[in-house]
Amino acid sequence: MSGLWRDVVHTLRLLARHRGFAAAVLVTIALGVGGVSAVFSVVYGVLIQPLPYQQPDRLVRLWEVHRGAQALVDEPLLTNLTYQRWQRSSATLDGLGAFDVGMYTVANAGPVERLRGVRATPSLFSVLRVAPAHGRFFDAADSEKGAARVVVLTDATWRARFGGAPVLDKRLAIDGENYRVVGIAPPGFAFPGPEADRPSDERHPVSFYIPMAVPSEDDVDIVDAIGRLKDGVTVVQAETEGTSVARAVERPGTANVIFGAGGPVDVHVRALAGEMTTRIRSALLVLAAAVCLVLLIVCANVANLFLLRSTGRARELLVRTALGAGPRRIVRQLLTESLVVSLVGGGLGLFIGWAAIAALPFIAPSNFPRLDAIHFDGRVLVVAALACVSVGACAGVMPAVRCSQLDLSTTIGSGGRTVSTHDTGARRLLLVVEAALAVVLLVGTTLLARSFVNLTRVDPGYDATNVLTADVMASRASDTSRLTASVLERLRDVPGVHAAGAGSMAPFGNMIVSVGFELPGVTTADGRPVIAHAYRAVITPGYAEALGMRILEGRFFREADEGASIAPMLVNASFAKKYFADGKVAVGRTFTGLFGEDDRVVEVVGVVADVLPADLDASPQPQIYTLRDAATTMRDATLIVKTSGDSSSTARLLRRIVQQIDPGATLDHLGPLGSKISASVSEPRLTTLVLAVFAGLALTLAATGLYGVLSYSVAQRRREIGVRAALGATRGELVAMVLREGLGVTAIGLVIGVTVAAFTMHAMANVLFGVAPLDVVAFTMAPLLLVVVAVAACLVPAWRAATIDPRSALNAE
C-alpha cells in the first residue's frame, strides 16, 4: 500500500510540474465524464427508473385504432363501449381505470386561477395501488349521476392553498361548483401522465382529482385508460383479449370521427412507463449514443497525450529500470498515473454533470416527461467512476506496454528520445479513431440541425407576428361566450389593436374538436352519402384577420353574418380537396340539415389555407370553421389579438379588461403566439443543441489531438527537417510534408466515419423531419468541416517545420 501511495504522490507532483499537460488532460476528461454523468441521469430517470407504484411493470396503457386509418386526434384513446365490456369481464387485466386531464377554475382557498385537475374513475387508484395520506379516495357511489361533488387534493395543493391545516369536509369551488374535500393524496404521488399535455410557456402540475363515470350509453365516448396486467399475463395476451372485446362491441359510425375510417379495430397495450416517454425516447437514445462516442474520443485523446508524454519520459523510466525497477513496477507506476489523473478529471466532470442537471428544469421543454425523476444520485457516481476507470485504463495501457519494452542501451544512446514505429503507428491509429468518431457525430448533428430548420420553416397557415393569445374562462363556464363578446368589443376600440377575435380551437389553444357529419347532396362514385370527418372550430368575426389566416377563395366572416338566416361556414384547403373533388367551386355550396340541424341552411363562404392546430410536424387535416351563435356557444375560448407592435402592454390591458367584466374569470397561457410556436419546438431544439455541443467537443478533441501529435513529430524530426532544408527543400515542400502526414490520417478516419455514419444514421429516422438519414448535404458538410479543422490544426506545426534553421538544428544534434 505504501508503494501505491508513493505512486499517487509522484503523479500529483508530475501534474504540478507539467501544468500544460495536466490542464489538457483534466479538462478533456472532465468534459467527457460530465457529459456521460448528465446524459445518464436523464436517460435513467426518464427511460429506466421504475414508476413510483407497486409492481409498475404490470401497469399498461390501452387504446384503440382502426387498422389503416388516420385519426384526426393522435392520442391513445379507448372507447367507452370497449372499456365497459372489458372491465366487466377480463381474463388478462387485474383492474382497469379511466381518466381525463383538463384545466379548471378554482375560485376559493386562495387566488382565482386555472389549475390542472384529473377526472378519474374510482377504480384508477386501486389499479395504481395507492392509498390516501388523509381521508379517502373515491368510491363507486361518488361517480354516480346526482351524487354529491367531492374532490381529492394533491399533497402540494393542500399545503399551498390550505397551509397543511385540517381540510377534510371543507369546500372548494371548481368551475363554479362546490366540491367537498374528502381526501389528500400521499406526498410524492405523481399522476401517471404528462405534467403538460401540450407545449407551453408554463407548467401545470396536477392539483386535484374529481370523480368520473365512464358513459355506458350506446353512443361512442372516449377515455384515457390504464390497466394492470394479472400475474403471468403478457402484453400480447392482453392485446388479443382487448381486440376481441372491441370487435364484439357494436360500433356506431361516430367511431370513425375519432379513429378515422379504416379496417377492423385493434387494441394496443403498451407498458405505461414506455408510453409516457415514447415521444422523447428516440431523442434520448440519440444523445446517449452521442455521449458514448464522445467518451471514446476522450479515451483516444487522453491515450494519445499519455503516449506522447511517455515518449518524452523514456530516459527517466529507463534510469528507473537501471536502478532496479522491474517491468511490472514501471507498468504499475504508469497505470497509477493514468488512473489518478482520470479520477481527478472525473471529479471535475461530476461537478459539470451536476450543474447540467441542476439547469435542466430551466431549459427543458415544459412537457418534458418524468422531469421530477431525474436525480444526481449514487448511480450517477458509479457510472462516472466506471467512465473514469475506462479512460484511465485506455490512457495508461498503451504507454505502459510501450515503456516495458524499451531497450536500455538504445534509448540512453539516443538521449532518451527514441521513437519506435510502434509509437508512431499507435498515435496515428488513435487519431484515425478520433477523426472517424468525430465525423459520425458531425453527420448526426448536421442532420438534426437541418431537421430543426425545416421544422421552423413549416408554414403553419397563419402569421404569428405581433399576435397575442390567451385561453379565457368565465367564472361560470356557460358565460364564456358572453364574456368573450364583451372583451372583444372593448379590445377593438383600443389604439394599436388591428384585429381581435376568439375561437374554440385556436393554435396552441385549450381544445381540439373533431366531428363527423353527412354532407347533404354530396355522394360517392357509387351513390353513397359522403360522411365528412374534420376538425371543427367555432369562431367570431375578426378571428381569421387577427390570426393572419390566408383566404384562398371567397371571404372571411363579417359582423353582418351574425344572426343571418343562412349560416356561413369556412373550410380549409384540405377539406375542399377531399370532399369537394367534383371540380365545382367550393364557395357558394349550400347544405341543409348539416350537423343534425334539419331546417338550417349552411353556405360555404370561403376557403382558407390549412392551419396547424399545434405541432408543426403534424400533417394538415380537413377543418371547418363555423360562426358562434345561439346554437354554438364557446365554453372554452382562446382570444386572438393582432397588435401594431410589442404585445406586452396589450397583455396587461387584456387582463384588466377581463377582470373588470368578470372578476372571477381566468386567463391562461397569456402571451405572444410566436413564443408558443418557439416552445412547441423546444424539444428538438434542445436535442440539437446538446448534440451540437458533443460534436463541437469531438471536433475540438480531434483537432487538438492532431495538433499535438504533429507538433511532437516536428520536434522529434527537427534534425531530419534541418537536413532536408539544407539539401534544398523549400518551405512549401516542408509544409506539404507535414500536411500530408496530418491529413493522411484524417482522410482515413473520414472514410471510416462516413461509412459508419451511413450504416447508423437510419436509427435517427424517428427524430428527423423533412430530412433523409442519408442526406447528401449532411454527408458533405460534416466531412468538409472536419477537413477544414484538420488543415487548421496542421498549419501551425507545418509552419514551424518550414521555419526551422538548418544550421541550428544540426548544431543542436
KEGU-553428 format. One record per residue (C-alpha): x, y, z; residue in one letter. Coordinates in steps of 0.05 Angstrom, whole numbers, plus 32768, in hexadecimal, padded with zeros to 4 digits. Layout:
N
XYZA;...
//
This chain:
813
800080008000M;803980308010S;805580247FCAG;801280367FABL;800D80747FD6W;805380897FBER;803C80807F76D;7FFF80AC7F83V;802A80E37FA3V;805B80DE7F69H;802180E77F38T;800981257F5BL;804F81427F59R;805481347F0EL;801281587F02L;802A81947F2BA;806B81977F02R;804B818E7EBEH;800E81BB7EC4R;800181C17E79G;7FFC81757E72F;7FD381707EB2A;7FA281A67E9BA;7F9781857E57A;7F8C81407E74V;7F6081567EAFL;7F3381837E84V;7F2B814C7E50T;7F1881187E84I;7EEA81487EAAA;7EC281597E6CL;7EBB81107E58G;7EA780F87E9EV;7E7A81347EA8G;7E5481257E68G;7E4E80DB7E7AV;7E3480E97EC0S;7E01811D7EA9A;7DE580F37E70V;7DE380B47E9BF;7DBC80DA7ED0S;7D8880EE7E9DV;7D8480AB7E79V;7D7F80847EBAY;7D4C80B27EDAG;7D2080B67E9CV;7D2780737E7AL;7D4180407EADI;7D2C80537EF3Q;7CEC802E7F07P;7CAD80567F12L;7C9E80657F5CP;7C6680327F62Y;7C617FEA7F7AQ;7C767FB97F43Q;7C7C7FF17F0FP;7C8F7FBF7ED9D;7C477FA57EDAR;7C287FE97ECBL;7C147FF47E82V;7BF280277E56R;7BBA800E7E29L;7B9E802E7DEAW;7B7B801F7DA9E;7B8B802B7D60V;7B67801D7D1FH;7B987FF67CF5R;7BB480207CBDG;7B8E805F7CD1A;7BAA80A37CE3Q;7B8A80BF7D22A;7B7C810A7D26L;7B93810A7D6FV;7BD480E47D77D;7BCB80CE7DC0E;7BC680897DE1P;7B7B80857DEDL;7B4B804D7DFEL;7B00804E7DF0T;7AD0804B7E2AN;7AAF800E7E09L;7AEF7FE57E0AT;7B017FFE7E4FY;7ABE7FEA7E6EQ;7ABD7FA47E51R;7B077F977E5FW;7B017FAF7EA7Q;7AC57F817EB5R;7AEA7F427EA1S;7B357F3C7E93S;7B637F007E97A;7BA27F2B7E8DT;7B977F6A7EB6L;7B987F707F01D;7B767FB47EFDG;7B647FEB7ECDL;7B5E80357EDAG;7B4F80737EB0A;7B6180BC7EB6F;7B5D80FF7E93D;7B8D81387E9EV;7B7581807E98G;7B7A81C77EB0M;7B4981E17EE5Y;7B3B82237F06T;7B4582217F51V;7B27825E7F72A;7B3182587FBEN;7B6682447FF1A;7B9682737FCEG;7B96829E7F8FP;7B69828C7F54V;7B9382647F24E;7B93822D7EF1R;7BAC81EB7F0DL;7BB681A87EECR;7B8781737F06G;7B79812A7EF7V;7B35810B7EF0R;7B4180C27F04A;7B1780847F0ET;7B1980687F56P;7B3C802A7F3AS;7B7880527F22L;7B9680597F68F;7B8F800E7F75S;7BB080007F32V;7BEB802B7F48L;7BE8800C7F8DR;7BEF804E7FB2V;7BCF80607FF4A;7BBD80A6800BP;7BE680CB803FA;7BA880E7805FH;7B5E80D88056G;7B4B80AB801CR;7B4A80A57FD1F;7B0A809F7FA8F;7ADA80657FABD;7AA7804E7F78A;7A6F80787F98A;7A9780B87F8DD;7A9780AF7F41S;7A4C80A17F3BE;7A2080D57F1AK;7A0581077F4CG;7A3880F47F82A;7A55812C7FAEA;7A93814A7F90R;7AD481367FB2V;7B1D81457FA5V;7B6081277FB9V;7B9A81587FBEL;7BE3814B7FAFT;7C1281547FE9D;7C3281917FC7A;7BEE81B27FBCT;7BD981A58004W;7C1781C6801FR;7C1882007FEDA;7BCE82137FF2R;7BBD81FC8039F;7C018200805CG;7BFD81B78070G;7BC481C680A0A;7B8A819480AAP;7B628197806AV;7B34815A8068L;7AEB816E805CD;7AFF81B48047K;7AE481D18006R;7B0981E27FC7L;7AE882077F8DA;7AFB81E67F4BI;7ADE82047F0BD;7AA882257F34G;7A9281E67F58E;7A9F81D57FA1N;7AC881967FAFY;7AD381777FF3R;7B1B81628003V;7B1B81188016V;7B6481068012G;7BAD81198008I;7BDA80F27FDAA;7C1C80DA7FF8P;7C5A81067FF2P;7C8180F77FB4G;7C4680D67F90F;7C4D80E97F47A;7C1480DF7F17F;7C2B80AE7EE0P;7C2580DF7EA6G;7C49811B7E89P;7C4B81577EB6E;7C3781817E7AA;7C1181657E3FD;7C2A81987E0ER;7C6681C67E05P;7C5E82047E2FS;7C85823C7E50D;7C7182247E96E;7C6781E27EBAR;7C2681CB7EDAH;7C2F81907F09P;7BF181697F1CV;7BD1818B7F58S;7B9381617F68F;7B6781257F55Y;7B1C81237F4CI;7AF080E67F3EP;7AE080CF7EF8M;7AAF809C7EDCA;7ABC807C7E99V;7A7B80837E6FP;7A5880417E62S;7A29805A7E2BE;7A2B803E7DE6D;7A49807D7DC9D;7A9580827DC4V;7ABD80A87DF8D;7B0780A47E04I;7B34809E7E41V;7B7C80977E54D;7B8580537E74A;7BB980317EA0I;7BB77FE77EB2G;7BDE7FB77EDDR;7BF17F747EC0L;7BE47F367EE8K;7C217F0F7EFFD;7C3D7EE57EC6G;7C167F0A7E90V;7C3C7F287E56T;7C2E7F677E2FV;7C1F7F3D7DF1V;7BEA7F157E17Q;7BC97F557E30A;7BCA7F727DE9E;7BA97F337DCET;7B727F357E02E;7B677F807DFAG;7B627F7B7DAFT;7B2F7F437DB6S;7B067F6C7DE6V;7B087FAA7DBAA;7AF37F847D7BR;7AB97F647DA1A;7A9C7FA87DB2V;7A6E7FC87D80E;7A9180087D6BR;7A6780427D52P;7A7F80697D16G;7A9480A27D44T;7AD080787D58A;7AEE80897D14N;7AED80D37D28V;7B1F80C47D5FI;7B49808B7D42F;7B4080977CF8G;7B20806A7CC4A;7B49802B7CB9G;7B4C7FE17CC5G;7B377FB97D03P;7B467FD47D48V;7B867FBF7D6CD;7B967FCA7DB6V;7BDD7FDD7DC8H;7BFB7FCF7E0CV;7C3E7FED7E1FR;7C667FF47E60A;7C5080347E83L;7C97804D7E8FA;7CA980437E46G;7C6980657E2DE;7C7680A27E5AM;7CBB80AC7E3BT;7CAF80947DF3T;7CB280DA7DD8R;7CF880E97DF2I;7D1680A37DF3R;7D3780A77DAFS;7D5780EA7DBEA;7D7380D27E01L;7D9080937DE1L;7DB180BE7DACV;7DD180E97DE2L;7DE680AA7E09A;7E09808F7DCBA;7E2980D37DBEA;7E4680D87E04V;7E6280927DFEC;7E8680A77DBFL;7EA080E57DE3V;7EBB80B87E1BL;7EDE808D7DE8L;7EFD80CB7DC9I;7F1380E17E0FV;7F34809E7E1AC;7F5980A27DD8A;7F6E80EA7DE4N;7F8780DE7E2BV;7FAA809F7E15A;7FCE80C77DDFN;7FE380FC7E12L;7FFD80C77E42F;802180A37E09L;804480E47DF4L;805580F37E3DR;807180AD7E48S;809E80B57E0AT;80BD80F37E28G;80C680CE7E6AR;80EA80927E4BA;812E80A57E69R;811080AF7EAFE;80ED806C7EADL;812B80487E94L;815580677ECBV;8121804A7EFBR;812A80077ED9T;8176800C7EDFA;816E80197F29L;81477FD97F32G;80FF7FE77F22A;80E17FAC7EFDG;80AF7FB07EC3P;80747FA27EF2R;80897FDD7F1ER;808E800B7EE2I;804A7FF47EC8V;802A7FFE7F0CR;804780447F10Q;802B80587ECCL;7FE780397ED8L;7FE3805B7F1CT;7FF3809E7EFCE;7FBD80967EC7S;7F89807E7EF9L;7F9880B77F2AV;7F9480EA7EF3V;7F5280CC7EDBS;7F3480CD7F21L;7F4881167F2CV;7F2B81297EE8G;7EEE80FF7EF7G;7EE381267F37G;7EE281667F0FL;7EB481447EDDG;7E8281327F15L;7E7C817C7F24F;7E6E818A7EDAI;7E3A81537ED8G;7E19816B7F18W;7E1581B27EFDA;7DF681997EBDA;7DC081727EE2I;7DB381AD7F11A;7DA781D97ED3A;7D7A81A67EB0L;7D3881BD7ECFP;7D4582037EB4F;7D5781EE7E6DI;7D2E81B07E62A;7CEC81B37E3CP;7CAF81BF7E67S;7C92817B7E55N;7CD281557E62F;7CBC81127E80P;7CD180FA7EC5R;7CFC81377ED2L;7CF4812D7F1DD;7D1280E77F18A;7D5681027F00I;7D8781047F3AH;7DD281087F43F;7DDA80CC7F72D;7E0680917F82G;7DF8806F7F40R;7E1680AB7F1CV;7E5480A77F49L;7E5C805D7F36V;7E56806C7EECV;7E8680A67EF1A;7EB8807B7F16A;7EB280457EE0L;7EBD807B7EABA;7EFB80947ED0C;7F18804E7ED7V;7F0B80417E8DS;7F2E80817E78V;7F6780737EA8G;7F71802C7E90A;7F6F80407E47C;7F9F80797E54A;7FD180507E7DG;7FD4800D7E5BV;7FF680227E1AM;802D804C7E3BP;803880157E6FA;80407FDF7E3AV;806D800C7E11R;809B80207E4BC;80A07FD87E63S;80BF7FC67E20Q;80F37FFD7E1CL;813B7FE97E11D;816C80077E44L;81A980117E17S;8183802B7DDBT;815A805D7E01T;819380797E2BI;81BF807C7DEDG;818B80A67DC9S;818580D67E02G;814280BB7E19G;811F80D27DDAR;811380907DB7T;80D3808B7D90V;80C180457D78S;809580367D3CT;806580177D6EH;805D805A7D91D;8050807E7D4FT;801E80497D38G;7FF9804B7D7BA;7FF380967D7AR;7FDB80967D33R;7FA880607D43L;7F8D808A7D7CL;7F8880C67D4EL;7F61809C7D1BV;7F3180867D52V;7F2680CE7D69E;7F1A80E77D22A;7EEA80AE7D12A;7EC080B97D51L;7EC081047D46A;7EA480FB7D00V;7E6C80CF7D1AV;7E5981047D4DL;7E5E813C7D1AL;7E3181177CE9V;7DFD810B7D1FG;7E0081537D37T;7DF8816D7CF0T;7DBC81407CE4L;7D9B81597D24L;7DAB81A27D14A;7D8D819C7CCER;7D5181787CECS;7D4781B07D1EF;7D4E81E67CE9V;7D1A81C27CBEN;7CEC81BF7CFAL;7CF2820A7D08T;7CE482197CBER;7CA281F37CBDV;7C69821F7CA6D;7C36821B7CDFP;7C01823D7CB5G;7C01827F7CDDY;7C2D82BA7CEDD;7C4382BB7D36A;7C6582FF7D33T;7C4C832D7D6BN;7C1382FC7D7CV;7BFE82F47DC4L;7BD682B87DDBT;7BB682A37E1CA;7B86826C7E32D;7B4C828C7E56V;7B18826D7E84M;7ADF82927EA6A;7AD082867EEFS;7A96825C7ED5R;7AA982347E98A;7A6682417E77S;7A75828C7E78D;7AB682867E50T;7A9582997E0ES;7A7782D97E2CR;7AB982E97E4EL;7AE182E37E0DT;7AAF830E7DE8A;7AB583467E1BS;7B0183417E1DV;7B0683437DD1L;7AD983807DCEE;7B0783A57DFER;7B47838E7DDBL;7B3283A57D96R;7B3083ED7DB1D;7B7783E97DCCV;7BAB84107DA3P;7BDF83E27D85G;7BB183A67D82V;7BA883957D38H;7B78835A7D41A;7B5D832F7D79A;7B3482EF7D7AG;7B2982AF7DA1A;7B2582667D8FG;7B1782237DB0S;7B5282017D8DM;7B8B82327D83A;7BD582207D77P;7BF282097DBAF;7BAE82167DD9G;7B8A81ED7E0DN;7B6081BE7DE2M;7B6081937DA3I;7B1B817E7D8AV;7B0F814B7D53S;7ACB813F7D34V;7AAB81117D02G;7A6F81257CD9F;7A4B81157C99E;7A5181467C5FL;7A0A814B7C44P;7A0881457BF9G;7A50812C7BF2V;7A5980E37BE0T;7A9180B47BD0T;7A9C80967B8BA;7A6F805B7B9DD;7A3780897BB6G;7A4280847C01R;7A3E80C37C2CP;7A8180E27C3FV;7A9180E27C89I;7AC3811A7C97A;7AF581157CD0H;7B1581577CE4A;7B2C81857D1CY;7AF781B87D2DR;7B0781FC7D49A;7AD1822D7D60V;7AEC82737D56I;7AD782BC7D57T;7ADE82F17D20P;7B24830E7D24G;7B4382CB7D39Y;7B6082BB7CF3A;7B7A83027CE9E;7B9A83047D2EA;7BBC82C17D23L;7BD382D57CDEG;7BB2829B7CBAM;7BB5829B7C6ER;7B76829B7C45I;7B7C82717C06L;7B3582797BECE;7AFA82A37C02G;7AFC82CC7C42R;7B0382CA7C8EF;7AC982D27CBEF;7AAA83167CC7R;7A8483377D00E;7A4683357CD4A;7A4A82E97CD2D;7A3682E57D1CE;79EC82D57D20G;79E482CC7CD4A;79B1829A7CBCS;79E682757C94I;7A1F825E7CC0A;7A64826A7CA2P;7A9C82367CA4M;7AE582377C93L;7B0A81F97C7DV;7B5581EF7C77N;7B7A81D87C39A;7B8081907C51S;7B34818C7C5BF;7B2581A97C17A;7B57817B7BF5K;7B3C813C7C17K;7AF181487C17Y;7AE681797BDDF;7B0B81507BA9A;7AD581567B74D;7AF681917B52G;7AC281C47B68K;7AD482037B8DV;7AD181FA7BD8A;7AB882407BE8V;7A6D82477BE2G;7A5D81FE7BF2R;7A2181F97C21T;7A0B81C17C4EF;79CA81B67C74T;79C9818B7CB1G;7A1381907CC0L;7A28817B7D06F;79E3815E7D13G;79C081A27D0EE;798881907CDED;796F81D47CCAD;79AE81FC7CCAR;79D2820F7C89V;7A1E82127C8BV;7A4682337C54E;7A91822D7C46V;7AA882757C41V;7AF3826A7C3EG;7B2D823A7C38V;7B6982497C64V;7BB0822D7C66A;7BBC81F17C94D;7BCB82067CDCV;7BF381D77D09L;7BD181D57D4EP;7C1081C67D75A;7C4B819B7D5FD;7C7181B77D23L;7C8481717D0DD;7C3A815C7D08A;7C18814E7CC6S;7BE1817F7CB3P;7B9B81637CBFQ;7B5681777CA4P;7B3981AF7CCDQ;7AFB81DA7CCEI;7AEC821C7CF0Y;7AA682307D06T;7A8F82717D24L;7A7D82767D6DR;7A32827E7D77D;79FB826A7DA7A;7A0182217D91A;7A4C821C7D95T;7A69823E7DD2T;7AB1823A7DEBM;7ABB821D7E30R;7B0682207E23D;7B2282597DFBA;7B6582747DE4T;7B6B82BF7DD9L;7B9482D57D9DI;7BAD831D7D9AV;7BD5833C7D62K;7BFD83797D78T;7C2883AC7D55S;7C6583A07D7FG;7C7D837F7DBFD;7C42835B7DDES;7C59835F7E27S;7C31839F7E36S;7BF483817E14T;7BFB83437E3FA;7BF6836D7E7FR;7BBB83927E62L;7B9883517E4EL;7B9F83367E95R;7B8183767EB2R;7B4683747E81I;7B36832C7E91V;7B3983397EDCQ;7B0D83767ED6Q;7AD783507EB0I;7ADB83107ED9D;7B0783127F18P;7B0282C67F1EG;7B1982B97ED7A;7B5F829E7EC8T;7B9182A87E91L;7BBF826D7E83D;7BFC82697E55H;7BFB82B47E49L;7C3582C67E1BG;7C4E82D17DD4P;7C3C829B7DA3L;7C84829C7D89G;7C9C82877DCES;7C6C824C7DCDK;7C8582377D89I;7CCC823B7DA4S;7CB982127DE1A;7C9A81DD7DB4S;7CDE81CE7D95V;7D0581D47DD6S;7D1081887DDAE;7D3281807D95P;7D5781C27DA3R;7D7381A77DE4L;7D8681657DC4T;7DA981887D8AT;7DCD81B77DBAL;7DE7817F7DE6V;7DFE81557DABL;7E1F81937D8DA;7E46819C7DCEV;7E5C81547DCCF;7E70815A7D83A;7E96819A7D91G;7EBB81787DCAL;7ECB813D7D9EA;7EE5816A7D67L;7F0F81927D98T;7F2D81547DB6L;7F3D81377D72A;7F5D81797D5DA;7F8681807D9CT;7F9C81387D98G;7FB381417D51L;7FD681827D63Y;7FF981627D9EG;801281267D78V;802B814F7D3DL;804D81817D6BS;807081497D8FY;808281287D4DS;80A181697D33V;80C981717D73A;80E381287D6FQ;80F481307D25R;811781737D2DR;815A81587D15R;813A81347CDAE;811581737CC5I;8155819B7CCCG;8179816B7C9EV;8141816F7C6BR;814481BB7C6DA;819081BA7C66A;8189818D7C29L;815B81BF7C07G;811481AF7C1FA;80EA81EE7C1AT;80BA82077C50R;807F81F27C25G;809A81AB7C20E;80A581A77C6BL;805E81C17C79V;8041818F7C47A;806881577C69M;804981657CADV;800481717C8EL;8007812D7C6BR;8017810C7CADE;7FDD812D7CD2G;7FA9812B7C9AL;7FBB80E37C89G;7FA280C87CCCV;7F6780F97CC9T;7F5380DE7C85A;7F5480967C9DI;7F2A80A97CDAG;7EFB80D07CADL;7EEE80957C7FV;7EE380667CBAI;7EB680997CDDG;7E8B80A67C9FV;7E83805B7C95T;7E6E80517CDEV;7E3E808C7CDAA;7E1E80717C9BA;7E0C80317CC0F;7DF780517D02T;7DD180907CF0M;7D9280687CE0H;7D8A80627D2CA;7D7C80AD7D2DM;7D4180AA7CFCA;7D0E80B37D34N;7D2B80F67D4AV;7D3481147D04L;7D0281407CE0F;7D07814C7C96G;7D4D812E7C92V;7D6280E97C7BA;7D9480C37CA7P;7DC480C17C6CL;7DBC810B7C5DD;7DF081217C29V;7DFA81657C48V;7E0981487C8DA;7E3981147C71F;7E5C814B7C4AT;7E5F81837C7EM;7E7781577CB8A;7EB5813B7C96P;7EC4817F7C78L;7EC2819F7CBDL;7EF1816A7CD8L;7F2281757C9FV;7F2281C17CABV;7F2F81B87CF5V;7F6581847CE7A;7F8881B37CB7V;7F8681EA7CEBA;7FA281BA7D1FA;7FDA81A57CF0C;7FEF81EA7CD9L;801282017D19V;803F81C37D1FP;804B81C67CD4A;8060820F7CD8W;808F81FF7D12R;80AF81C97CE8A;80B881FA7CAEA;80DA822E7CDAT;810E81FE7CF9I;815482197CEDD;817F81E07CD1P;81BF81F87CF4R;81A081FD7D39S;817C81BB7D30A;81BD81977D1DL;81E781BA7D52N;81B481A57D88A;81BF815D7D75E;
//
